[in-house]
Structure formats: C-alpha cells, structure tokens
Amino acid sequence: MQFPPPVTAQILLSLLRSAASSQLPALTRHIHAHLLKSCLLHSSPFPSSLFNAYTKSDLHLDAYILFDEIPHPDICLYSSLLAAHARYNSLSSFLSIFRRMISVHFLLPDDFVLATLVNACARFLSLRLGRQVHAYVLVSTFSSDDIVKSSLVDMYSKCGLPNDARWVFDSIELKSFVSLTAMVSGYAANGWIAEALELFWRMPERSVFVWTALISGLVRSGNGFEGLNLFVEMRREGTRIDDAFVLSSVVSASADMAMLAIGKQLHCLSVSLGYESNMMLGNAFVDMYAKCSDIASSRMAFDKILMNKCVVSWTTMIVGEAQHGRAEESLALFDRMVSSGVKPNEITFVGLIYACSHIGLVWKGRELFDSMLKDYGIKPSLKHYTCLLDLLSRSGHLSEAESLIQIMPYEPDEASWAALLSACNKHGDIQLGIHVADKLLRLKPQVSSTYILLSNTYAIAGKWDSVANARKLMDEMEIKKQPGYSWIEVGREGCLFQAGVVPLHMRENILALLKELMEEMKRRGYVPDTSSVLHDLDEDEKELQLFMHSERLAVAFGLLKSASGMTIRVLKNLRVCGDCHTVMKLISSISGREIVVRDANRFHHFECGRCSCGDFW
C-alpha cells in the first residue's frame, strides 16, 4: 500500500483509529512502516495509537515489540500497555509493568492509568489492591475525578461490595451517565434488583448501553427471568439495538433456564438485525442450543461461524458435545481445532477430560492431562485434577484415584472427595468408602447432596452412629436438603414440577398415565431400585417416593401435552437417580419418543430403550 504525498499527521491518526476499530492488521502494519520512513514513529501520540491498533487486531507480540523500541515511552503509551495487560495477562504481569513505569521511567499515574489500575483490580477480583489504589486516589490530585470514581464503583461491585460502591457513587458531585450505569450494573450483578431498578428508572436517559448493563448484570447474578422481561420492555420502548452484547446476555439467560423456544426467537431476531455473523453472538447460540438439549442445532450454529473460529467457539462446542455424552465428537473437534492453529485453553481441557470421564476413556484422559503442561504450557488447576480423579474413580481405578488425591499440588476440596466417595459406593469398596467419608466429613461440607452421599455410605456399612453424626452436622450448619425440581416446556406452555407435588388441574391425568406406564414396565421386567431412597422408610413408601420423582411427573406432562413423535425435553436441578434412569429408558421404548433430560451433571438422551450415556454416568 502506497500513501500519496503529502499525508498529514491527522490523516495518519484517523487511519490508525479506523485500523483499530475495524481490526485491520495489514493496514496497521503499513502505517507502522510509513511512520518509520517519515521519522514520525516516536512523535506523540503515534506510539500509543499504533500500540492500540495492534492490540485491537490481536497482534500482541507486535505491540510489545513496538513498546520495547520506544526509548522514552510516555504516560499515554504506558496507559495503552497497561490496558492491554489488564485484558489479556495476569495481575502480577500487570503490576510488573506498573512498577516499571514508576521506578524506571519515573512517570506518575494520571487519571487514565489509575482508572486502568482499578479496572484491573475489578477484573482479577483483587479487593486488597483495589482498596490500596482507592487510598492513593483519596490523597492524590484525582480524588474528585469522576472517571476514576466510576471505576471504583465498578470495582467494588464486582468484588461483591455494593454498599462500598454506593458510598463512592454518592461522593460523585455530578453523576455522569458512566457512573450511573456503573452503579445500576453493580446492583444488578449482586442481585439487588429493587435498588438497580429504582436507580435505572430515575435515569434521565436510557440508551441501549445502560439497558445492556442492567440486563447483563441481572443475568450474571442468576436473575435471567427478570433480565428477559426487561429485554422485552426495552423492545417495547423502541430502543435501537446497535450492539450485539445485550443479545448475547439474553441468549445466555435462555440457555441457563433451558428456554429453547425463547432462544430460537432470539436467534431469529439476531438474524433480522444483521448480527448473524457476529462471533460473540454465534458462540452464545452454540452454548444456548447445547444447554437446551438441542445438540444438533448447536453444531449447526457452530458451523455457521464463518470467520476463523476463536478458542471460545471451539471450546464451547467441545464442552457441549462432552455434556451430551458425545466424547468421540469432542475429541475429533479438538483435533480439528489444533490443526486449524487455535491453541486450547484451560476450559478446553476441562471439557475434554470430562468427556473421557463419561465414557471411561482412561488412557485418553491421562494423555490429555499430561499434554496440558508438556505441549501447551498450561498448569493443571484443581478443576483439572478433579476431572481426572472423577475419570479414574468412575472407571474403577480407585487405588490410582486415591494416590492422585494424596499427591496433587492442591488441597482436595469437597468436590474431589465426593467424586471418589461416589465411585467407592458404585464399585462396592466399603472400606475405602468409609475412609473417604471420614475425610470428607471433617471438611464440614457445604452442599446438601454431599450429606446425602455421606449418609448413604455410612448406612450401607451399617454405621448408624455416623449417619446420625452426618445429619446432626447438616442441621448445625443449617444446610437444607435441596428438593428435586424439573422444568418442561411444551410449545408456549411451561410447567415446574417438585418431587411429590402434582398440580391439581393435571393430577388425575398425570398419575393415571404414570400408573399405566408402571404396569407396562413391570410386565417388561422392571423392578424398582430403592437404594437411593433414605433408609428409614419401608419398601412401599420408598417405591411411592420414586414414583413421584419430579422428572417422571414432567415426562408424563410432556406425553399428555405434546404431539405424537415430538421430543420431550426436561431440565432437572439434581442428578438423576439410578431408578429414574431405568424408568426413562423404558418410557422411551414404550412411548416411541426421544426423551432428553438435563440433570445437574450432564445430558441423557433416552431413545428406543437406550441412553446416550451407555449407563456410565
């Protein structure tokens, strides 16, 4: 590319901004070459503008080489470098550059650098450092700077301290749009819905940016239903959607709540608004369809991401396939990902080892675990060790699993011990099970299902005093057993079922259908497995409890309400018990329907009397 003379500095700056906003690496490099030839490279503000263009185009190595070539970097260039490190590197790396700025080049932070420093504390959830920066701000000349204060509001909110965020917010004399948005988002992200809405509706102006901050905050705090309702309200107000981020937030909400019908509507809306090729939104749809049990549509959405797929795209699809028990597809995708030149990240390996765990591919799981550090320089986290432990335990390699939990460089947590204990029960190793249960009990678990696992372990071994101790500890810690819930959508109608509770207007029909199905199942040799029911009930009461499990009620509702041949999709908050797993296989065979159940661990596709997990879950 040749620039016709004369090219003014203003034109070059404008071209750099265009290269940054449009992510044009070739144009950025051509401008860099032109600046070198014209001896303008070291003239402010070209270094920081060029650095910014490189980072926006994901050319981080070029950006850092450029920085090292500048003999006397100014505060603007340091600000750009720190902002880039806050997005892509560790906190320690960020602080190393900050110290270099002060001690080597004797530059004091300005308001932009301070705001960047606070944003880094928010990103890495470093409350201690955030408070130190706040203290420095209070005694500096920037104590009344609204940009810095707005960053502090965001930092305290992300660190889970909305009261502290409000204290800073109240100290801002002239509330700007940025500070108001930060406070609304902070309240929403911490689940303070009433406070967020009260401040939101008082705002003099509500652009798509503030709508997005509120809705995304609600979704992050687990209030996706309220987020979806507000999105509908935003559409009613006629707010123009000129950014895909708000769409990705509501798509995530529909994914978390397994609302496939709403997810499909949002997909149609995104296409009509011209965002079909947006990578962030494409990744959200891959995730949404997978979490809503429609793995075929998830794969179609993945294939439609026409640009070079990023690590998030590949990882989302790999994890989705793994959760649906499609380990071969996950591993094949990983091979394609590596061949295309995309480097996997930590989450990619969690999905891959998880996939191996659910079909018992022990050798492949070990190989992937070893390759993390050897081939990709990724240090395995506790999550990776827990996944490998789960793989070994499920596959019956209990001695190796026990050795791993003793030598891994992390203190085993509740999830680690629970995975091993569950496997001990499954494989009938009572002696090791009691040893692991004692270790687990000393941790004072925080999850109710762990106490159920402990109680059943001690009960199988006949250690009734230990059963009583486990339940006593559960009461002391005020941990309540989580009731089983199942959600099902049929067309525009949805229904939430709780174990043992049937809506009155459907009670007679649902119970009659379940009774009819039960009679047919028993003719086919079904015998109820009551081992998962508490041991202080007689056999008839145990069978009745199983009969009224929430997923059975939901499936009966689906059979009654849906058209013949339609797939029935159920979302359950707990793990499916062994007896319900058997029942779902039988119902799929009797009814000729595909039944998909998303439980707390994975997806089960029941069809023609078989399950996609191969009874290994």
C-alpha positions in Angstrom: 0.0 0.0 0.0 1.4 3.4 -1.0 0.3 6.6 0.7 0.1 9.5 -1.8 2.1 12.5 -0.6 1.6 14.6 1.3 0.0 12.6 4.2 -0.7 14.7 7.2 -0.3 13.5 10.8 -4.1 14.0 11.2 -4.8 11.6 8.3 -2.4 9.0 9.7 -4.1 9.2 13.1 -7.5 8.8 11.5 -6.3 5.8 9.6 -4.9 4.3 12.8 -8.3 4.7 14.5 -10.0 3.0 11.6 -7.5 0.2 11.7 -8.1 -0.3 15.4 -11.9 -0.1 15.3 -12.2 -2.4 12.2 -9.4 -4.7 13.3 -7.3 -4.4 10.1 -3.8 -5.8 10.9 -2.5 -5.3 7.3 -3.4 -1.6 7.4 -1.8 -1.2 10.9 1.5 -2.7 9.7 1.5 -0.4 6.6 1.0 2.7 8.7 3.8 1.5 11.1 6.1 1.2 8.1 5.1 4.7 6.9 5.8 6.2 10.3 9.2 4.6 10.4 10.1 6.0 6.9 8.8 9.5 7.8 10.5 9.5 11.2 7.2 10.1 13.0 7.1 6.9 15.0 8.4 8.4 18.2 6.2 11.5 17.9 3.3 11.7 20.3 0.5 10.4 20.0 1.6 7.9 17.3 3.2 5.3 19.6 0.1 4.8 21.8 -2.3 4.9 18.8 -0.2 2.4 16.9 0.1 0.2 20.0 -3.7 0.3 20.5 -4.3 -0.6 16.8 -2.0 -3.7 17.2 -3.8 -4.9 20.4 -7.2 -4.4 18.9 -6.2 -6.6 16.0 -4.9 -9.3 18.4 -1.3 -8.6 17.3 0.0 -8.6 20.8 3.6 -9.6 20.0 3.9 -6.7 17.5 2.5 -4.4 20.2 5.1 -5.4 22.8 7.9 -5.2 20.3 6.8 -1.7 19.4 6.8 -0.7 23.1 10.3 -2.0 23.6 11.5 0.0 20.6 10.4 3.3 22.1 13.3 4.7 24.2 11.2 7.1 26.3 7.6 5.8 26.5 5.2 8.5 27.7 2.2 8.1 30.1 -0.2 7.6 27.1 1.8 4.6 25.8 2.0 3.1 29.3 -1.7 3.6 29.7 -2.3 1.6 26.5 0.2 -1.1 27.5 -1.5 -1.5 31.0 -5.0 -1.6 29.5 -3.8 -4.4 27.1 -2.2 -6.4 30.0 -5.4 -6.0 32.1 -7.4 -7.7 29.3 -5.0 -10.5 28.4 -2.5 -11.2 31.1 -2.1 -11.9 34.8 -2.3 -9.4 37.7 1.3 -9.9 38.6 2.4 -9.1 35.0 0.2 -6.0 35.1 1.8 -4.8 38.3 5.3 -5.5 37.0 4.7 -3.0 34.2 3.2 -0.5 36.6 6.3 -0.7 38.8 8.5 -0.3 35.7 6.6 2.8 34.7 7.2 4.4 38.2 10.8 3.2 39.0 12.4 3.1 35.5 10.8 5.9 33.6 9.7 8.0 36.7 6.2 8.5 35.5 3.4 9.2 38.0 0.0 7.7 37.2 -2.6 10.0 35.7 -6.4 9.6 35.9 -6.5 7.2 32.9 -3.7 5.0 34.4 -5.5 5.0 37.8 -8.8 4.0 36.2 -7.0 1.2 34.3 -5.4 0.0 37.6 -8.8 0.0 39.3 -10.3 -1.9 36.3 -7.5 -4.5 36.6 -8.4 -5.0 40.3 -12.0 -5.5 39.2 -11.1 -8.0 36.5 -8.9 -10.0 38.8 -11.2 -9.5 41.9 -8.3 -8.1 43.9 -10.1 -6.2 46.6 -7.0 -5.7 48.7 -5.1 -4.0 45.9 -8.3 -2.1 44.9 -8.6 -0.6 48.4 -4.9 0.4 48.3 -5.5 2.2 45.0 -8.6 3.9 46.4 -6.5 5.2 49.3 -3.9 6.6 46.9 -6.7 8.3 44.9 -8.1 9.9 48.0 -4.8 11.7 48.8 -3.9 12.5 45.1 -5.0 15.3 42.8 -7.5 12.9 41.2 -9.7 12.5 44.4 -12.6 14.2 42.7 -12.1 12.6 39.2 -15.4 11.1 38.0 -13.7 8.6 35.7 -11.6 7.1 38.5 -14.6 7.1 40.8 -16.8 5.4 38.3 -14.1 2.7 38.0 -14.1 2.3 41.8 -17.9 1.9 41.8 -17.4 -0.9 39.2 -14.5 -2.5 41.2 -16.4 -2.6 44.5 -19.5 -4.0 42.7 -17.5 -6.8 41.0 -15.8 -7.7 44.4 -19.3 -8.2 45.9 -19.5 -4.9 47.9 -22.4 -2.9 46.6 -22.6 -0.8 49.8 -19.0 0.4 49.3 -19.8 1.0 45.6 -22.7 3.2 46.7 -20.6 5.1 49.1 -18.2 6.1 46.3 -21.1 6.7 43.9 -22.7 9.1 46.4 -19.4 11.1 46.7 -19.6 12.0 42.9 -21.0 15.5 42.8 -22.2 15.5 39.2 -23.5 12.0 38.4 -22.4 11.2 34.8 -24.0 8.7 32.6 -21.0 6.4 33.1 -21.2 6.5 36.9 -25.0 5.9 36.9 -24.6 3.0 34.6 -21.8 1.5 36.7 -24.0 1.7 39.8 -27.0 0.2 38.1 -24.9 -2.6 36.7 -23.3 -3.2 40.2 -26.6 -3.5 41.9 -27.9 -5.9 39.2 -24.8 -8.1 39.2 -25.1 -8.5 43.0 -28.8 -9.4 42.8 -30.0 -6.1 44.3 -32.8 -6.0 41.8 -35.1 -3.4 43.6 -32.1 -1.0 44.0 -31.0 -1.4 40.4 -34.4 -0.8 39.0 -35.1 2.2 41.3 -31.9 3.9 40.1 -32.5 2.8 36.5 -36.0 4.3 36.2 -34.7 7.6 37.6 -32.1 8.0 34.9 -32.9 10.9 32.6 -31.8 8.9 29.6 -31.8 5.2 28.9 -29.7 4.2 26.0 -29.0 0.6 24.8 -25.8 0.8 26.8 -27.5 1.2 30.2 -30.2 -1.3 29.2 -27.4 -3.7 28.5 -25.6 -3.0 31.8 -28.8 -3.7 33.7 -29.8 -6.8 31.8 -26.4 -8.4 31.7 -25.9 -7.7 35.4 -29.2 -9.5 36.2 -28.2 -12.5 34.1 -24.8 -12.7 35.7 -26.4 -12.7 39.2 -28.7 -15.6 38.2 -31.8 -13.5 37.7 -32.2 -14.3 34.0 -36.0 -14.3 34.1 -36.0 -10.6 35.2 -33.4 -9.9 32.5 -35.5 -11.4 29.8 -38.6 -9.4 31.0 -36.5 -6.2 30.9 -35.3 -7.0 27.4 -39.0 -7.3 26.3 -39.6 -3.9 28.0 -36.6 -2.4 26.1 -38.0 -3.6 22.8 -41.4 -2.1 23.7 -39.7 1.3 24.3 -38.3 1.1 20.9 -34.6 1.3 22.0 -32.4 0.7 19.0 -30.2 -2.4 19.3 -26.9 -1.2 17.8 -24.7 -3.6 19.7 -24.8 -7.4 19.9 -23.8 -7.6 23.6 -27.3 -7.2 25.0 -28.5 -10.0 22.7 -25.7 -12.3 23.9 -26.8 -11.6 27.5 -30.4 -12.6 27.0 -29.3 -15.6 24.9 -27.3 -16.7 27.9 -30.3 -16.3 30.1 -32.4 -18.5 27.9 -29.6 -21.1 28.0 -29.3 -21.1 31.8 -33.1 -21.6 32.1 -33.2 -24.1 29.2 -35.9 -22.0 27.4 -35.4 -23.3 23.9 -38.4 -21.6 22.4 -37.2 -18.2 23.6 -33.7 -19.0 22.4 -35.0 -19.7 18.9 -36.9 -16.5 18.8 -33.8 -14.6 19.9 -31.9 -16.3 17.1 -34.4 -15.2 14.5 -34.3 -11.6 15.9 -30.5 -11.6 15.7 -30.6 -12.7 12.1 -33.2 -10.0 11.2 -31.0 -7.3 12.9 -28.0 -8.3 10.8 -25.9 -10.0 13.6 -25.8 -13.5 12.1 -22.0 -13.3 11.5 -21.2 -11.8 14.9 -18.7 -14.2 16.6 -19.7 -13.4 20.2 -23.4 -14.0 19.4 -22.6 -17.1 17.4 -20.7 -18.5 20.4 -23.7 -17.7 22.6 -26.1 -19.6 20.3 -23.8 -22.6 20.2 -23.9 -22.6 24.1 -27.6 -22.0 24.2 -28.7 -24.8 21.9 -26.3 -27.2 23.7 -27.7 -26.3 27.2 -31.3 -26.5 25.8 -30.5 -30.1 24.8 -30.6 -29.5 21.1 -27.1 -30.5 20.3 -27.8 -30.8 16.5 -28.8 -27.1 16.3 -25.8 -26.3 18.5 -23.5 -27.9 15.9 -25.3 -26.1 13.1 -24.8 -22.7 14.8 -21.1 -23.6 15.3 -20.6 -24.5 11.6 -22.2 -21.1 10.7 -19.5 -19.1 12.4 -17.8 -18.4 9.1 -14.9 -16.3 10.3 -11.8 -18.0 11.8 -13.3 -19.7 14.9 -11.7 -18.5 18.1 -10.8 -20.6 21.1 -14.1 -19.8 22.8 -16.0 -21.1 19.7 -14.1 -24.4 19.7 -14.2 -24.8 23.5 -18.0 -24.1 23.7 -18.7 -26.8 21.1 -16.3 -29.3 22.7 -17.8 -28.8 26.1 -21.3 -29.0 24.6 -20.6 -32.3 22.9 -19.0 -33.7 26.1 -22.0 -32.8 28.2 -24.2 -34.7 25.8 -22.0 -37.8 26.1 -20.6 -37.4 22.6 -16.9 -38.0 23.6 -15.8 -39.1 20.1 -17.2 -35.9 18.6 -15.5 -33.8 21.3 -12.1 -35.4 20.7 -12.5 -35.1 16.9 -13.3 -31.4 17.3 -10.1 -30.9 19.4 -8.0 -32.4 16.7 -9.6 -30.1 14.1 -9.1 -27.1 16.5 -5.4 -27.8 16.9 -5.0 -28.5 13.2 -6.5 -25.1 12.4 -3.8 -23.4 14.6 -6.0 -22.4 17.6 -4.3 -23.0 20.9 -6.6 -24.6 23.6 -7.1 -23.0 27.0 -7.8 -24.3 30.5 -11.5 -24.8 29.9 -10.9 -26.8 26.7 -9.1 -29.4 28.7 -11.8 -29.5 31.4 -14.3 -30.3 28.7 -12.1 -33.0 27.1 -11.2 -34.8 30.3 -14.9 -34.5 31.3 -15.8 -36.2 28.0 -13.4 -39.0 28.7 -14.8 -39.4 32.2 -18.3 -40.1 31.0 -17.4 -43.0 28.7 -14.4 -44.4 30.6 -11.6 -43.4 28.2 -8.9 -43.6 31.0 -5.8 -43.7 28.7 -7.0 -40.8 26.6 -7.8 -38.7 29.7 -4.3 -39.4 31.1 -2.8 -38.4 27.8 -4.7 -35.1 27.6 -3.9 -34.3 31.2 -0.2 -34.8 30.6 -0.2 -32.8 27.3 -1.6 -29.7 29.0 1.8 -28.7 30.5 4.1 -30.6 28.1 2.5 -29.3 24.8 0.7 -26.1 25.7 2.3 -24.8 28.9 -0.9 -24.9 30.8 -0.5 -25.7 34.5 -3.3 -28.1 35.6 -5.7 -26.5 38.1 -7.6 -28.1 40.9 -10.6 -28.4 38.5 -8.4 -30.5 36.1 -7.2 -32.7 38.9 -10.8 -33.2 40.0 -11.9 -34.2 36.4 -9.0 -36.7 36.2 -9.9 -38.0 39.6 -13.5 -38.4 38.5 -12.4 -40.3 35.4 -10.2 -42.7 37.4 -12.9 -43.2 40.1 -15.8 -43.8 37.6 -13.7 -46.3 35.7 -12.9 -48.3 38.9 -9.3 -47.3 39.2 -9.9 -46.5 42.9 -6.3 -47.0 44.1 -4.9 -44.7 41.5 -7.6 -42.2 42.3 -6.7 -42.3 46.0 -3.0 -41.9 45.2 -3.8 -38.9 42.9 -5.8 -37.1 45.6 -2.8 -37.5 48.0 -0.1 -36.3 45.6 -1.8 -33.5 43.7 -0.4 -30.0 44.5 -3.8 -28.7 45.8 -5.7 -29.3 49.0 -8.6 -31.6 48.0 -11.9 -29.9 48.2 -15.4 -31.2 48.8 -15.9 -32.0 45.1 -12.7 -34.0 44.9 -13.5 -36.2 47.9 -17.2 -36.5 46.9 -16.2 -37.8 43.4 -14.1 -40.5 45.0 -16.7 -41.4 47.6 -19.4 -41.7 45.0 -17.2 -44.1 43.0 -16.5 -46.2 46.1 -20.2 -46.7 46.6 -20.7 -47.5 42.9 -17.9 -50.1 42.9 -18.7 -51.5 46.3 -15.5 -50.7 48.0 -16.9 -50.2 51.5 -13.6 -50.0 53.4 -12.2 -47.2 51.2 -15.6 -45.6 51.2 -15.7 -45.2 55.0 -12.1 -43.9 54.9 -13.0 -41.2 52.3 -16.3 -40.4 54.0 -14.5 -39.7 57.3 -12.1 -37.3 55.4 -15.0 -35.6 53.7 -17.0 -35.2 56.9 -14.1 -33.4 58.6 -14.3 -30.7 55.8 -17.8 -29.8 57.0 -19.3 -29.9 53.5 -21.5 -27.0 52.2 -23.6 -28.9 49.7 -26.7 -30.9 50.8 -26.1 -33.7 48.2 -22.8 -34.4 49.9 -24.5 -35.1 53.2 -26.9 -37.5 51.4 -23.9 -39.3 49.9 -22.3 -39.5 53.3 -25.5 -40.8 55.0 -25.9 -43.5 52.4 -22.3 -44.5 52.6 -22.4 -45.0 56.4 -25.9 -46.7 56.1 -24.6 -49.2 53.6 -21.8 -50.1 56.1 -24.3 -50.2 59.0 -22.6 -47.3 60.8 -25.8 -45.8 62.1 -24.0 -43.5 64.7 -22.0 -42.0 61.8 -25.3 -41.5 59.8 -26.7 -39.6 62.8 -23.5 -37.5 63.1 -23.7 -36.5 59.4 -27.3 -35.4 59.8 -26.6 -33.6 63.0 -23.7 -31.6 61.4 -26.0 -30.8 58.5 -28.6 -29.4 60.9 -25.9 -27.5 62.8 -24.7 -25.8 59.6 -28.3 -25.1 58.6 -27.9 -26.9 55.3 -31.3 -28.0 53.9 -31.8 -30.9 51.6 -32.4 -29.4 48.2 -35.8 -30.6 46.8 -35.9 -32.1 43.3 -37.4 -29.8 40.6 -38.0 -30.5 36.9 -38.9 -27.9 34.3 -40.6 -28.8 31.0 -41.7 -26.6 28.0 -44.3 -27.8 25.5 -45.0 -25.2 22.9 -45.8 -21.9 24.7 -46.7 -23.8 27.9 -44.1 -24.5 30.6 -44.5 -26.2 34.0 -42.3 -26.7 37.0 -42.7 -29.9 39.0 -41.5 -30.6 42.5 -40.9 -34.1 43.7 -44.1 -35.4 45.3 -46.3 -32.5 44.2 -48.7 -32.6 41.2 -50.7 -29.6 40.1 -54.4 -30.1 40.9 -55.7 -29.4 37.4 -53.4 -32.2 36.0 -53.2 -34.5 39.0 -55.6 -37.2 37.9 -54.3 -37.4 34.3 -50.6 -37.4 35.2 -51.0 -40.0 37.9 -53.2 -42.2 35.7 -50.6 -42.2 32.9 -47.7 -42.9 35.3 -49.7 -45.8 36.8 -50.4 -47.2 33.3 -46.7 -46.8 32.3 -45.6 -48.5 35.6 -47.8 -51.6 34.9 -46.3 -51.9 31.4 -42.8 -51.5 32.7 -43.3 -54.3 35.3 -44.6 -56.5 32.5 -41.3 -55.9 30.8 -39.3 -57.0 33.9 -38.9 -53.6 35.7 -38.1 -53.9 39.5 -37.8 -50.6 41.4 -34.3 -49.8 42.7 -34.9 -48.2 46.1 -31.2 -48.0 47.1 -31.1 -44.2 46.6 -34.1 -43.6 49.0 -33.4 -42.8 52.7 -33.1 -46.0 54.7 -35.7 -45.2 57.4 -38.8 -46.0 55.2 -40.5 -49.3 54.4 -40.3 -50.7 50.9 -43.8 -49.5 49.8 -43.0 -45.9 50.9 -39.7 -46.0 49.1 -41.4 -47.1 45.9 -44.0 -44.3 46.2 -41.2 -41.7 46.6 -39.6 -42.9 43.4 -43.0 -42.9 41.6 -43.4 -39.2 42.5 -39.9 -38.0 41.4 -40.1 -34.7 39.6 -38.7 -35.8 36.2 -41.3 -38.6 35.9 -44.1 -36.1 36.6 -42.6 -33.7 33.9 -42.3 -36.5 31.3 -45.9 -37.6 31.9 -46.9 -33.9 31.4 -44.9 -33.8 28.2 -46.5 -37.0 26.9 -50.0 -35.7 27.6 -49.4 -32.2 26.1 -47.2 -32.7 23.1 -47.9 -34.1 19.6 -47.0 -37.7 18.8 -43.4 -38.1 17.9 -42.2 -34.8 19.5 -39.0 -34.9 21.6 -39.6 -34.3 25.3 -37.0 -32.1 27.0 -36.7 -31.9 30.8 -34.4 -29.8 32.9 -33.7 -31.2 36.4 -31.8 -29.4 39.2 -30.4 -32.6 40.8 -28.7 -35.7 39.5 -31.0 -38.3 38.0 -31.2 -41.4 40.3 -30.5 -44.9 39.1 -34.1 -45.9 39.2 -35.4 -42.9 37.2 -32.6 -43.6 34.6 -34.0 -47.1 34.1 -37.6 -45.8 34.0 -36.7 -43.1 31.4 -35.2 -45.8 29.1 -38.4 -47.9 29.5 -40.7 -45.0 28.9 -38.8 -44.0 25.7 -39.3 -47.6 24.4 -43.0 -47.8 25.4 -43.9 -44.4 24.0 -41.7 -44.4 21.0 -40.4 -40.9 22.0 -37.0 -39.4 22.4 -36.7 -38.0 26.0 -33.8 -35.7 26.8 -33.1 -35.0 30.5 -30.6 -32.3 31.5 -29.6 -33.1 35.1 -27.0 -31.4 37.4 -24.1 -33.3 35.7 -24.9 -33.9 32.1 -27.5 -34.7 29.4 -29.2 -38.0 28.9 -30.8 -38.8 25.5 -33.2 -41.7 26.0 -34.4 -43.4 22.8 -35.7 -46.8 22.0 -34.9 -48.1 25.5 -31.3 -46.9 25.5 -29.4 -43.8 26.9 -26.7 -41.9 25.2 -24.5 -42.3 28.4 -24.4 -46.0 27.9 -25.4 -46.4 31.6 -22.0 -44.9 32.5 -22.7 -41.6 34.4 
